[in-house]
């Protein structure tokens, strides 16, 4: 009696749980789904990822540096510097232990800090020269810097901290490990945005070399107001290196016109790389600092835009023309009610145009900004001392005081920088979705043009691989989510993404470790031309035999006459010889047999490889095909066709098809047999009477049988009938029951029932009774099924 209730309860709860889970996802738009979703285990099994986790403790990497010359990835973490192999990050690593001293930790604790904060977190890691790195850490709220020797290219793997070079890192590294910081190093000079003081009141943009220290003004809210530093890069304007500019990307607070509320704006700031400050005023201060706003917004009804003002990350995509990289910004909203994310792309021409446009002016902080229309002094404030600008000044120290006075009082440009196409190339606005944290971009040449492949990190260890396609005719942008990759086993925010286009690898950092992921795996998409073309992956093409890496003309020597690729449209119907559904393909599909019990729930499982494909179901009877429409009894779910209450009239052959970009593919032909409810009820009652009549002996039978070999397939070819119904004293009757209703994981239910129905004492007694004597090998007779130990599981109800 208890055994039958156990079975009925377990199966019922499992099916009800399945129903609610699938129903909750049944109406989710397909647009938010990736085409392929891979778990961490699947990535590992596919040999597509490798993870470095240190010595078991939380790695907590703060910064990473790619050095393709030395073929190493340098990682600045908590109390440690790592040198990892670019081939496999989890092999042949070297490390330098660089922790705070006991006296430093004690002093830090006396200042009221917690012990974890008093470690040395390496926040700055830059290539100082060909043989050394510059590393700076928080040093228990007392920043320190040092040089790290890595040797010449091709030398033995040198990786050593030079003790004699350790010095104070104040002004070069923040005090607080949680403080925002961005840095770049060019021609021996470190450009950095950080908070320079212990209490984080002084946010500054600085440059340091062996002779000078140049920075923004202290306590000047017009230059910087509560900044959060995100990114920086040195970008030349022309061939004159004296005219090079350093760009900083950050957010800051801005007073609204009423002077009451503080809004968050994203800024791009600019200084001249050769800026030496002024001679009498702006001494050791920037004489060229200007800033303007980066806009990333979506036009709304009534002309009101939705703005994404919080810059989460920025990526500078370099090209052969080093003067014109593309800037990718990952933004979020600042609203407490609405949370969304967007990616906007900016061209350097638009950024330069904003800095060459009118200056902004307002009489008081509570007034609106207006363009400055009076005379602008010469040379133009914000310009560099260079030949391009006339060559009249060899240094900024020679600039007239009028120029320095103007740039100090007018650091803001009036025109903002608008993104490419005047809109984001990617939007995520679904409520409750994951947070987006990091971005890296690869520019890939495909057969029908160049595409940007975006790799976006999330707060739950996932990397999204996305391409964006702009349609000039309709002025719209299509987002295609190619893959969703769970890079780490444990969910954790991704804090760093570095891409190596040369090696076709992605290096991802989070608090639990550093992962290496291959950018593509073309054979994963399938073994047919249509599967490869429908993937729309610019890295991949059909070569006539397999889905393989696409190489532009002149790069790949293999014959290319069979290559098929259509990233823009994914038109497999046209590219793959017009293959469409026909009678032969219909009947070649995989066949399955499923039993359902009248008035019970039954799931016909069919999960396509592509989560973006539309699934259609057809019922085939007497040579006719009829499309199955969902209703209150039959639900179309992402896992298959779910009958809440199956009827005898539902029996027949069901065909599962997918449609993607006009291409139809038949996946399965499932034959559903519906068992009459009274027959199954009769079988159940026989089992219950056997249990009640046999007492303790009968109670032990299911326990003994549950330690037998795993049951056969959940769907068997044998049709039910009097001969196939188990007798009342059969120890395997409930296994047959689970097989008849088509339950796909009978053994887990079996083990669950054993634990619930049998006491520990009886279980141990049964195992002793049927254990092989003397540890001998099990035989092949009937006793073997009683002596086999099944793995332990629990039933997820």
Secondary structure as UniProt FT lines:
FT   HELIX           2..26
FT   HELIX           30..32
FT   STRAND          36..38
FT   HELIX           40..45
FT   TURN            46..47
FT   STRAND          49..52
FT   TURN            54..55
FT   STRAND          63..67
FT   TURN            68..71
FT   STRAND          72..76
FT   STRAND          80..85
FT   TURN            89..90
FT   STRAND          94..97
FT   HELIX           102..110
FT   TURN            111..112
FT   HELIX           115..118
FT   STRAND          121..127
FT   STRAND          132..137
FT   TURN            139..141
FT   STRAND          144..149
FT   TURN            153..154
FT   STRAND          160..161
FT   HELIX           163..165
FT   STRAND          167..168
FT   TURN            171..172
FT   TURN            177..178
FT   STRAND          182..186
FT   TURN            187..188
FT   STRAND          189..195
FT   TURN            198..199
FT   STRAND          203..208
FT   STRAND          213..215
FT   TURN            218..219
FT   TURN            221..223
FT   STRAND          228..235
FT   HELIX           241..243
FT   STRAND          245..255
FT   TURN            257..258
FT   STRAND          262..272
FT   TURN            273..274
FT   TURN            283..284
FT   STRAND          290..294
FT   STRAND          297..298
FT   HELIX           301..303
FT   STRAND          306..307
FT   STRAND          310..317
FT   TURN            322..323
FT   STRAND          326..332
FT   STRAND          341..347
FT   HELIX           348..355
FT   STRAND          359..361
FT   TURN            365..366
FT   STRAND          370..371
FT   TURN            381..382
FT   TURN            387..390
FT   HELIX           396..398
FT   HELIX           401..409
FT   STRAND          412..413
FT   HELIX           420..422
FT   STRAND          426..428
FT   TURN            431..432
FT   STRAND          436..446
FT   TURN            447..448
FT   STRAND          449..458
FT   TURN            459..460
FT   STRAND          462..471
FT   TURN            472..475
FT   STRAND          476..486
FT   STRAND          494..500
FT   TURN            501..504
FT   STRAND          505..510
FT   TURN            511..512
FT   STRAND          513..518
FT   HELIX           522..525
FT   HELIX           529..535
FT   TURN            538..539
FT   STRAND          540..542
FT   STRAND          547..549
FT   TURN            553..555
FT   TURN            561..562
FT   TURN            567..569
FT   HELIX           572..575
FT   TURN            576..578
FT   HELIX           583..588
FT   STRAND          590..597
FT   TURN            598..599
FT   STRAND          602..605
FT   TURN            611..612
FT   STRAND          614..621
FT   TURN            622..623
FT   STRAND          624..627
FT   STRAND          634..637
FT   TURN            638..639
FT   STRAND          640..643
FT   HELIX           648..650
FT   STRAND          652..660
FT   TURN            661..662
FT   STRAND          663..675
FT   HELIX           677..694
FT   HELIX           696..706
FT   TURN            722..724
FT   TURN            728..729
FT   TURN            731..732
FT   HELIX           733..740
FT   TURN            741..742
FT   HELIX           746..757
FT   HELIX           760..770
FT   HELIX           773..775
FT   HELIX           783..787
//
